[in-house]
């Protein structure tokens, strides 16, 4: 046998071997993928994860294995790992019977929402609309994303498309109604909310939005009733309790507000969620208004541990940190009405050298009318009254506040005024007072006055 003939036989044999390997792999690979899918269906997530990883180790570009790995992670409660695998699959955008596109995009969209990636979620919802234009839920989800972006025009457009696609989508009607209300389209807003509740009298989200609409209209009694009905759905329980608390704050019923915010905190399943942080923040606001500063600080500190840049919590803690070491300022800020009046009258008499003629409570502290108290010096001179405002609200005093004060002084024929605050003044307020008969005393000066005058001796 010639060497050439032997060579041909060897080459043909090698070709057959390669072909056989390819055929075997082509048969085995789908079987392995199907096996992983079956493991997931049977709840055997650990073996499914192990099998998928073995395939990926041999071929990192195997998108089907990565997709099934992501499914197994998700089913096993490892959502963050699932999202990482789905992102890899999404980069190739190669879909198959094993990776159904619509199912994949619905799943990854929810994962993007879970991990606070709304822009990515919106992209998925818009792609789903193209894939399944007959599904109202896709339009509804896209509308929610646009609403979160404060893009009301687009949100309304997609909510309308949702109810056009499915006229019985009660939740979309409710959301559209509230957004129309925010855009001052009152008649259409009420129509949509009413339709939502007519379609589904047990729709908690519809009641929730109805409550928000009523709260915006300052109809607190009916808003509270609507939010109470929204409590039936666990998804809205905490949000509805927070809204009920806000209704009570706006109605100046702080004790009832505290009860609702406390319930909202107890209903929490995540101490770091925005809803829980807002419940604590509003609870702290109630305590602050009640002058129970220690309890307010306690809530701010709990928020600060979870999210350092949440609203103005850092500023609040800085502002009140001196209470731990400055007993005089703490007494000033937390004193009851009668004790606070005693402190203010003592400061007026000892530090400003004025005699108090009249004192009354205000929502931010108290207001006094006082005159010079040196009888000998001013015996033959008509004493000129002054209006003095003691302000212990935590907010900075704006120029608008001073303008209102000056108008009130004119009505009472009072020329000079003094404003004393435990916070401070905005630049606009300082500039306004420069050319007017108004004396502004900030927190630092107030602290000096409290330490210099023995005002607390009168408060024993």
C-alpha positions in Angstrom: 0.0 0.0 0.0 1.4 3.3 -1.0 2.2 6.0 1.4 -0.1 8.4 -0.4 -3.0 6.0 0.0 -2.3 5.6 3.7 -2.2 9.5 4.1 -5.6 9.8 2.4 -7.0 7.2 4.8 -5.6 9.1 7.8 -7.0 12.4 6.7 -10.4 10.9 6.0 -10.3 9.3 9.4 -9.5 12.5 11.1 -12.3 14.3 9.3 -14.8 11.6 10.3 -13.6 11.9 13.9 -14.0 15.7 13.9 -17.5 15.3 12.4 -18.4 12.8 15.0 -17.3 15.1 17.8 -19.3 17.9 16.3 -22.4 15.7 15.9 -22.0 14.5 19.5 -21.6 18.0 20.9 -24.5 19.2 18.8 -26.6 16.5 20.4 -25.3 16.8 23.9 -25.3 20.7 24.3 -29.1 21.1 23.9 -29.6 18.2 26.2 -27.5 19.9 28.9 -29.4 23.2 28.4 -32.7 21.4 28.6 -31.5 19.6 31.7 -30.7 22.9 33.4 -34.1 24.3 32.6 -35.7 21.1 34.1 -33.6 21.5 37.3 -34.9 25.0 37.7 -38.5 23.9 37.1 -38.0 21.2 39.8 -36.7 23.8 42.3 -33.1 22.4 42.2 -31.4 25.7 41.9 -28.0 24.8 43.3 -27.4 21.9 40.8 -28.8 24.2 38.0 -26.4 26.9 38.9 -23.5 24.5 39.0 -24.4 23.0 35.6 -24.8 26.4 34.0 -21.4 27.6 35.3 -19.7 24.4 33.9 -21.0 25.2 30.4 -20.0 28.9 30.7 -16.5 27.9 31.9 -16.0 26.0 28.6 -17.8 28.7 26.5 -18.2 32.1 28.1 -20.3 33.3 25.1 -23.0 30.7 25.6 -26.0 33.1 26.1 -28.5 30.4 26.8 -26.4 29.0 29.6 -26.0 32.5 31.0 -29.8 33.2 30.7 -30.5 30.0 32.6 -27.9 30.8 35.2 -29.6 34.1 35.7 -33.0 32.4 36.0 -31.6 30.0 38.6 -30.0 32.9 40.6 -33.3 34.8 40.5 -35.3 31.7 41.7 -32.7 31.2 44.4 -33.1 34.7 45.8 -29.9 36.1 44.3 -31.4 38.9 42.2 -28.3 41.0 42.0 -26.3 38.1 40.5 -29.2 37.3 38.1 -29.1 40.9 36.9 -25.4 40.6 36.1 -26.1 37.5 33.9 -29.1 39.1 32.2 -27.1 42.2 31.4 -24.5 40.0 29.6 -27.3 38.3 27.6 -28.9 41.7 26.8 -25.6 42.9 25.3 -25.9 40.3 22.6 -29.6 40.5 22.1 -29.7 37.0 20.6 -33.0 35.4 21.5 -34.3 31.9 20.9 -36.8 29.3 22.1 -34.7 29.0 25.3 -34.5 32.8 25.7 -38.0 34.2 24.8 -37.5 37.9 24.3 -40.7 39.2 25.8 -40.3 37.1 29.0 -36.6 38.2 29.2 -37.3 41.9 28.9 -40.1 41.8 31.5 -37.8 40.1 34.0 -34.8 42.4 33.4 -37.0 45.5 33.5 -38.2 44.5 37.0 -34.6 43.9 38.1 -33.6 47.3 36.8 -36.3 48.8 38.9 -35.3 46.8 42.0 -31.8 48.1 41.8 -32.8 51.7 41.1 -31.9 51.9 37.4 -35.1 53.5 36.0 -33.6 54.7 32.7 -32.6 51.1 31.8 -36.1 49.9 32.9 -37.8 52.4 30.7 -35.8 51.2 27.7 -37.0 47.7 28.3 -40.7 48.8 28.6 -40.4 50.8 25.3 -39.0 47.7 23.6 -41.8 45.6 25.1 -44.3 48.0 23.6 -42.9 47.3 20.2 -42.9 43.6 20.8 -46.4 43.4 22.4 -48.3 46.6 21.4 -51.5 45.0 22.6 -50.4 44.8 26.2 -51.7 47.8 28.3 -49.3 47.0 31.2 -46.3 47.9 29.1 -47.7 51.4 28.4 -48.6 51.8 32.1 -45.1 50.8 33.2 -43.5 53.3 30.7 -45.9 56.0 31.9 -44.7 55.4 35.5 -41.1 55.8 34.4 -41.9 59.1 32.6 -43.8 60.3 35.7 -40.8 59.6 37.9 -38.7 61.7 35.5 -41.2 64.6 36.0 -42.1 64.3 32.3 -45.8 64.8 32.8 -46.6 65.2 29.1 -45.1 61.8 28.1 -46.5 60.1 31.2 -50.1 61.3 30.4 -49.6 60.2 26.8 -48.6 56.7 27.8 -51.3 56.4 30.5 -53.9 57.4 27.9 -52.5 54.7 25.6 -52.8 52.2 28.4 -56.5 52.9 29.0 -57.1 53.0 25.2 -55.5 49.5 24.9 -57.4 48.2 27.9 -60.4 50.5 28.9 -60.8 48.3 32.0 -57.2 49.0 33.4 -58.4 50.5 36.6 -54.9 51.3 38.0 -54.0 53.2 34.8 -57.2 55.2 35.1 -56.3 56.1 38.7 -52.7 57.1 37.9 -53.9 59.1 34.9 -56.5 60.9 37.1 -53.9 61.9 39.7 -51.5 63.2 37.1 -54.2 65.2 35.4 -55.0 66.6 38.8 -51.4 67.7 39.3 -51.6 69.4 35.9 -54.7 71.3 37.0 -57.1 69.4 34.7 -59.6 68.9 37.5 -62.7 67.7 35.6 -60.8 65.0 33.7 -58.9 64.0 36.8 -62.1 63.3 38.8 -63.6 61.5 35.9 -60.6 59.1 35.7 -60.5 58.4 39.4 -64.2 57.8 39.5 -64.0 55.4 36.5 -61.1 53.6 38.2 -63.2 52.9 41.3 -66.2 52.0 39.3 -64.2 49.4 37.3 -62.7 48.1 40.5 -64.2 49.1 43.8 -61.5 47.2 45.6 -58.6 48.8 43.8 -56.3 49.9 46.5 -54.1 52.0 44.2 -57.2 53.9 42.9 -58.2 54.7 46.5 -54.6 55.7 47.2 -54.6 58.2 44.3 -58.1 59.4 45.3 -56.7 60.1 48.7 -53.8 62.1 47.3 -56.2 64.1 45.1 -58.4 64.8 48.1 -55.4 65.7 50.3 -54.3 68.2 47.6 -57.8 69.7 47.8 -57.4 70.0 51.6 -60.4 67.6 52.0 -58.7 65.8 54.8 -61.7 63.9 56.2 -62.4 62.1 52.9 -58.7 61.8 52.1 -58.2 59.9 55.4 -61.1 57.6 54.5 -59.7 56.9 51.0 -56.2 56.1 52.4 -57.8 53.8 55.0 -59.3 51.7 52.2 -55.9 51.7 50.4 -54.4 50.0 53.5 -56.0 46.7 52.5 -53.2 46.2 49.9 -49.8 45.4 51.4 -48.1 47.3 48.6 -49.7 50.5 49.6 -50.0 50.1 53.3 -46.9 52.0 54.3 -47.4 54.7 51.7 -51.1 55.2 52.8 -50.1 55.4 56.5 -47.5 58.1 55.6 -50.1 60.0 53.6 -52.6 59.8 56.6 -49.9 61.2 58.8 -49.3 64.1 56.4 -53.0 64.8 56.4 -53.0 65.1 60.2 -49.9 67.3 60.1 -51.6 69.7 57.7 -54.7 69.7 59.9 -52.4 70.6 62.8 -53.2 67.3 64.7 -49.7 66.3 65.6 -50.6 63.5 68.1 -52.6 61.7 65.5 -49.9 62.2 62.9 -47.4 60.6 65.2 -49.5 57.5 65.6 -49.8 57.1 61.8 -46.0 57.6 61.2 -45.2 55.2 64.0 -47.6 52.6 62.3 -45.8 53.3 58.9 -42.4 52.5 60.5 -43.7 49.3 62.1 -45.2 48.3 58.7 -41.8 48.6 57.1 -40.1 45.5 55.5 -36.9 47.5 54.7 -35.4 50.0 57.1 -33.4 51.6 54.2 -36.4 52.2 51.9 -37.4 55.7 50.9 -40.8 55.2 52.4 -39.4 54.2 55.8 -37.0 57.1 55.8 -39.8 59.5 54.9 -41.9 58.1 57.7 -39.1 58.7 60.2 -38.4 62.2 58.8 -42.1 63.2 59.1 -42.2 61.7 62.6 -39.2 63.8 63.5 -40.9 66.8 62.1 -43.9 66.2 64.5 -41.5 65.9 67.5 -39.7 69.0 66.4 -43.0 71.0 66.2 -43.9 69.7 69.7 -40.5 70.8 71.0 -39.5 67.2 71.8 -36.1 67.7 70.3 -34.5 64.6 71.8 -37.0 62.3 70.1 -36.6 64.3 66.8 -32.9 63.9 67.0 -33.3 60.1 67.6 -35.2 59.8 64.3 -32.8 61.9 62.3 -29.9 59.8 63.6 -31.6 56.6 62.5 -32.1 58.2 59.0 -28.5 59.4 58.9 -27.2 55.9 59.5 -29.1 54.6 56.5 -28.7 57.5 54.1 -26.4 60.4 55.0 -27.7 62.8 52.3 -31.4 62.3 52.9 -33.1 65.6 52.6 -31.8 68.1 55.2 -31.2 65.5 58.0 -27.5 66.3 58.1 -28.2 70.0 58.6 -30.8 69.2 61.3 -28.3 67.2 63.3 -25.7 69.9 63.0 -28.2 72.5 64.0 -29.3 70.7 67.1 -26.0 69.1 68.1 -25.4 71.9 70.6 -28.4 70.8 72.6 -26.3 68.0 74.0 -23.9 70.5 75.6 -25.8 73.8 75.7 -28.5 73.5 78.3 -29.6 77.1 77.9 -30.4 76.8 74.2 -32.0 73.4 74.8 -34.3 75.0 77.4 -35.1 77.8 75.0 -36.0 75.4 72.2 -37.9 72.8 74.2 -39.7 74.9 76.8 -43.4 74.7 77.2 -45.5 77.7 76.3 -45.5 79.2 79.8 -41.8 78.6 80.4 -41.0 80.0 77.0 -42.9 83.2 77.7 -41.0 83.5 81.0 -37.6 83.2 79.1 -38.6 85.7 76.4 -39.8 88.2 78.9 -36.6 87.9 80.9 -34.4 88.3 77.8 -36.5 91.4 76.8 -36.2 93.0 80.2 -32.5 92.1 81.1 -30.8 92.1 77.7 -32.8 94.5 75.7 -33.7 96.7 78.7 -37.4 96.9 77.6 -40.6 96.4 79.6 -43.1 93.9 78.2 -46.6 95.3 77.8 -48.1 92.4 75.8 -47.1 88.9 74.8 -48.9 86.3 72.6 -48.1 82.9 71.1 -47.3 82.5 67.4 -46.8 79.4 65.3 -43.0 80.1 65.3 -42.6 81.3 68.9 -44.0 84.4 70.4 -44.6 88.1 69.7 -44.1 90.9 72.3 -44.9 94.6 72.5 -42.4 96.3 74.8 -41.3 99.8 75.7 -38.3 101.4 77.4 -38.2 100.6 81.1 -36.2 103.5 82.4 -38.9 105.6 84.0 -36.8 108.5 85.1 -35.1 108.9 81.8 -38.3 108.9 79.8 -40.7 110.5 82.3 -41.7 113.4 80.1 -41.3 111.5 76.8 -44.0 109.3 75.1 -42.7 105.8 75.2 -42.3 104.3 71.7 -43.4 100.7 71.6 -41.4 98.1 69.8 -42.5 94.8 68.4 -40.2 91.9 69.3 -40.5 88.4 67.7 -38.9 85.4 69.3 -38.5 82.8 66.6 -37.6 79.2 67.4 -38.6 77.5 64.1 -35.6 75.6 62.6 -36.1 77.3 59.2 -34.0 80.3 58.1 -36.0 83.6 58.2 -36.8 84.9 54.7 -37.2 88.5 53.6 -41.0 87.7 53.0 -41.3 87.1 56.7 -39.8 90.5 57.5 -42.1 92.2 54.9 -45.1 90.7 56.6 -43.8 91.8 60.0 -43.3 95.4 58.8 -46.9 95.5 57.4 -48.2 94.3 60.8 -46.1 97.0 62.5 -47.6 99.7 60.3 -51.1 98.5 61.2 -50.2 98.9 64.9 -48.3 102.2 64.4 -45.1 100.6 65.6 -41.9 102.0 64.1 -39.1 99.7 65.4 -39.0 95.9 65.5 -36.6 93.2 66.7 -36.4 89.7 65.4 -34.6 87.1 67.5 -34.1 83.6 66.0 -32.5 80.3 67.0 -31.7 79.6 63.4 -30.6 82.4 61.1 -31.5 84.9 58.3 -31.2 84.5 54.5 -29.0 86.9 52.6 -32.2 88.5 51.2 -33.6 89.0 54.7 -30.3 90.7 55.9 -30.3 93.0 52.8 -34.0 93.9 53.4 -33.4 94.9 57.1 -30.3 97.0 56.3 -32.4 100.1 55.3 -35.3 99.6 57.7 -35.8 100.0 61.4 -35.5 96.3 62.0 -32.8 94.7 64.3 -32.0 91.1 63.5 -30.5 88.9 66.3 -29.2 85.5 65.1 -28.5 82.3 66.9 -25.0 83.3 68.0 -26.2 86.5 69.6 -29.1 84.7 71.2 -26.7 82.2 72.8 -24.8 85.1 74.3 -28.0 86.7 75.6 -29.0 83.3 77.2 -25.7 82.8 78.9 -25.3 86.4 80.1 -28.8 86.9 81.6 -29.9 84.6 84.4 -33.2 84.0 82.6 -33.5 80.5 83.8 -33.6 81.5 87.5 -37.0 82.9 86.8 -38.0 79.6 85.2 -37.4 77.4 88.3 
